[in-house]
Amino acid sequence: MRIAVDIDSTLHHYWDQFSAIAKKRFGVDLDYETQLTWEISRLRPEQARACVAESHTAPHVLAAVPYPGAVETIRAWHEAGHFIHVTSHRTTEAQEATAAWLDQIGLRYDELYCSFDKVTRCVELDIDVLIDDSPQTLLRAVEAGMTAATLVHPWNRDLCEEEDIVCAPDWPTLAERLEPVLA
């Protein structure tokens, strides 16, 4: 199988970093539990872009802590012969730090792709399973014929209840729920 895995809010809890930057830069508190949509309404678009850009600098990228079980699950999939494509809505400037972080945490992968059109690249690579947190990306993956999977977050919880998407509260459960798909 060919598996694509997002990074922010999929491999690590990105919200903590993002909200700390928003608080420091703009004095805005962003509570994780009340972030019920993908849009960040408490920041102006240019403020949100500034927070994202800062969060993707080397110091922040290298400080990220993977979710429990994420690295072990992906390592096991890679060792079982699955192709692992790591994909992120990061600029190409963040790719070097991102690759260093993946090496630092011991995550084995076949390709790293930083771009703003994940699904198109996944289609090019004939990806079977896309693991992501974005509702839009998950729906586009399903439309493209992929199995979509996610960790449950406040902004994608409704999608998990309404759509044919593999959802789980954590990586060990996600791995278990994807077993039949990857068999």
C-alpha positions as CSV (number, residue, x, y, z in Angstrom):
1,M,0.0,0.0,0.0
2,R,0.9,3.6,-0.5
3,I,0.3,5.8,2.6
4,A,0.5,9.6,2.8
5,V,0.8,11.2,6.2
6,D,0.4,14.9,7.1
7,I,2.5,16.5,9.8
8,D,0.9,19.3,11.7
9,S,-2.0,18.1,13.9
10,T,-1.4,14.6,12.5
11,L,2.1,13.7,13.6
12,H,2.3,16.2,16.4
13,H,0.0,18.5,18.3
14,Y,0.5,21.6,16.3
15,W,-2.2,23.6,18.0
16,D,0.0,24.2,21.1
17,Q,2.8,25.8,19.0
18,F,0.4,27.8,16.8
19,S,-1.6,29.2,19.7
20,A,1.5,30.1,21.7
21,I,2.8,32.1,18.7
22,A,-0.6,33.8,18.3
23,K,-0.6,34.8,22.0
24,K,3.0,36.1,21.9
25,R,2.7,38.0,18.6
26,F,-0.9,39.3,18.8
27,G,-2.1,38.7,22.3
28,V,-4.9,36.4,21.1
29,D,-5.8,33.3,23.0
30,L,-6.8,30.4,20.8
31,D,-8.4,27.6,22.8
32,Y,-8.1,24.2,21.1
33,E,-11.5,22.9,22.2
34,T,-13.4,25.9,20.8
35,Q,-11.7,25.7,17.3
36,L,-14.7,24.1,15.7
37,T,-13.9,25.0,12.1
38,W,-10.7,24.9,10.0
39,E,-10.8,28.8,9.7
40,I,-9.2,30.7,12.5
41,S,-11.7,33.5,13.0
42,R,-9.9,35.2,16.0
43,L,-7.0,36.2,13.8
44,R,-7.0,38.3,10.6
45,P,-5.8,36.2,7.6
46,E,-2.5,38.0,7.6
47,Q,-2.0,37.3,11.3
48,A,-2.8,33.6,10.8
49,R,-0.3,33.5,7.9
50,A,2.4,35.1,10.1
51,C,1.8,32.5,12.8
52,V,1.9,29.6,10.4
53,A,5.2,31.0,8.8
54,E,6.8,31.3,12.3
55,S,5.6,27.9,13.3
56,H,7.4,26.4,10.3
57,T,10.8,27.9,11.1
58,A,13.5,25.5,12.1
59,P,13.4,26.2,15.9
60,H,9.6,25.4,16.0
61,V,9.8,22.5,13.6
62,L,12.6,20.8,15.5
63,A,10.9,21.4,18.9
64,A,7.8,19.4,17.9
65,V,7.0,16.3,19.9
66,P,5.3,13.5,18.0
67,Y,2.0,12.1,19.2
68,P,2.5,8.8,21.2
69,G,2.5,5.9,18.8
70,A,2.9,7.9,15.6
71,V,6.5,7.1,14.8
72,E,6.2,3.5,15.9
73,T,3.1,3.0,13.8
74,I,4.6,4.5,10.7
75,R,7.9,2.7,11.2
76,A,6.0,-0.6,11.4
77,W,4.1,0.2,8.2
78,H,7.4,1.1,6.4
79,E,9.1,-2.1,7.6
80,A,6.1,-4.1,6.4
81,G,6.9,-2.7,2.9
82,H,4.3,0.1,2.6
83,F,5.4,3.3,0.8
84,I,5.4,6.2,3.1
85,H,4.8,9.7,1.7
86,V,5.1,12.5,4.3
87,T,3.2,15.6,3.1
88,S,2.6,19.0,4.6
89,H,1.1,22.4,3.8
90,R,4.5,23.9,4.4
91,T,6.5,26.0,2.1
92,T,9.5,24.5,0.3
93,E,11.7,26.7,2.6
94,A,10.5,24.5,5.5
95,Q,11.5,21.3,3.9
96,E,15.1,21.1,5.1
97,A,14.0,21.6,8.8
98,T,11.1,19.2,8.3
99,A,13.5,16.5,7.0
100,A,15.8,17.1,9.9
101,W,12.9,16.7,12.3
102,L,11.8,13.5,10.7
103,D,15.3,12.1,11.0
104,Q,15.5,13.4,14.6
105,I,12.4,11.5,15.6
106,G,13.4,8.4,13.7
107,L,10.5,8.4,11.3
108,R,11.2,6.4,8.2
109,Y,9.7,7.5,4.9
110,D,10.1,7.3,1.2
111,E,9.3,10.8,0.2
112,L,8.8,14.2,1.8
113,Y,6.7,16.8,0.0
114,C,6.0,20.3,1.2
115,S,3.4,21.9,-0.9
116,F,-0.1,23.5,-0.8
117,D,-1.7,20.8,-3.0
118,K,-1.3,17.5,-1.2
119,V,-4.1,15.7,-2.9
120,T,-2.8,16.3,-6.5
121,R,0.6,14.9,-5.4
122,C,-1.1,12.0,-3.7
123,V,-3.0,11.2,-7.0
124,E,0.3,11.4,-8.9
125,L,1.9,8.9,-6.5
126,D,-1.2,6.6,-6.6
127,I,-1.6,6.9,-2.8
128,D,-4.1,4.5,-1.2
129,V,-4.5,6.1,2.2
130,L,-4.2,9.7,3.2
131,I,-3.9,10.6,6.9
132,D,-4.6,14.3,7.5
133,D,-6.5,16.6,9.8
134,S,-8.0,19.1,7.3
135,P,-11.7,18.5,6.5
136,Q,-11.2,19.9,3.0
137,T,-8.2,17.7,2.3
138,L,-9.9,14.6,3.7
139,L,-13.0,15.2,1.5
140,R,-10.8,15.7,-1.6
141,A,-8.9,12.5,-0.8
142,V,-12.2,10.6,-0.6
143,E,-13.4,12.2,-3.9
144,A,-10.1,11.0,-5.5
145,G,-10.7,7.4,-4.4
146,M,-8.4,7.3,-1.4
147,T,-9.1,6.0,2.0
148,A,-9.1,9.1,4.2
149,A,-8.1,8.8,7.9
150,T,-7.6,11.3,10.7
151,L,-7.1,11.9,14.4
152,V,-10.2,13.5,15.8
153,H,-9.9,17.3,16.5
154,P,-12.6,19.8,17.2
155,W,-12.5,21.1,13.6
156,N,-13.0,17.7,12.0
157,R,-15.2,16.0,14.6
158,D,-18.4,16.6,12.6
159,L,-16.7,15.2,9.5
160,C,-15.9,12.0,11.3
161,E,-19.6,11.6,12.2
162,E,-20.9,12.3,8.7
163,E,-18.4,11.0,6.2
164,D,-16.7,7.7,5.4
165,I,-13.5,8.6,7.0
166,V,-11.4,6.4,9.4
167,C,-11.3,8.4,12.6
168,A,-9.5,7.8,15.9
169,P,-8.6,9.6,19.1
170,D,-4.9,8.6,19.0
171,W,-2.3,6.8,16.9
172,P,-2.6,3.3,18.4
173,T,-6.3,3.3,17.7
174,L,-5.9,4.7,14.2
175,A,-3.4,2.0,13.4
176,E,-5.8,-0.6,14.7
177,R,-8.7,0.9,12.6
178,L,-6.5,1.0,9.5
179,E,-5.4,-2.7,9.8
180,P,-8.2,-4.0,7.5
181,V,-7.4,-1.4,4.9
182,L,-3.7,-2.1,4.9
183,A,-4.0,-5.9,4.9
